[in-house]
């Protein structure tokens, strides 16, 4: 994939992996549009990257996706790369019924349904471009789940499966379909919805390094990009699936004991 001269739309681009992707892609000479739900974060991103274009949008909202499409195609008709990056990751104790089932769907709508709808909406436009690409951001946890984040891991496994099917269906078009499966990465993803004690032993990859590896993979047309520990997770999911699942399950007991102590 050519890494310069593109017009690129990145969902969830106001922080974390999305913002770092935007930063490095701008330096390579691309036009970059980011989206996000939080206007303050979008404003901060524009303050850090003045050349970026920022649009407020929510991938969990079908109407917002339709409006985003209309705006982007009108203002950036040369759009040829879609990066589905927006994601939510929450620590969830499925035995804790105090918060009810209402919030369970948030991760599904954002992490899985959102990318599927984005692809369906933007696909006709991308097919009309001479060279186009779709990059779906899944996770190393698509191959082996982290049990304290059950819904997140299920959605990323879904993104992995969807991307494989999409790649086959588009193989006779001019669209290249990539998947980036990052390992746990140093971003704000863990800042609000995880207890520090549950992830204190987890080694996280530097976001700049991870994105650099991802871009090198795109340059080499590596369709499934698995930086660092993600390669190990996929390998172990085949060679010793129960062993690696047990290793990732150690924080569950801590979570259950802590939440049980909080019960009235």
Secondary structure by P-SEA (a helix, b strand, c coil): ccccccbbbbccccccaaaaaaaaaaaaccbbbbbbccaaaaaaaaaacccbbbbbbbcccaaaaaaaaaaaaaccccccbbbcccccccccccccccccccccccccccccaaaaaaaaaaaaaaaacccbbbbbbbccccccccccaaaaaaaaaaaaaaaaaaaaaaccccbbbbbbbcccccccccccccccccccccccccaaaaaaaaaaaaaaccccccccaaaaaaaaacccaaaaaaaaacaaaaaaaaaaaacc
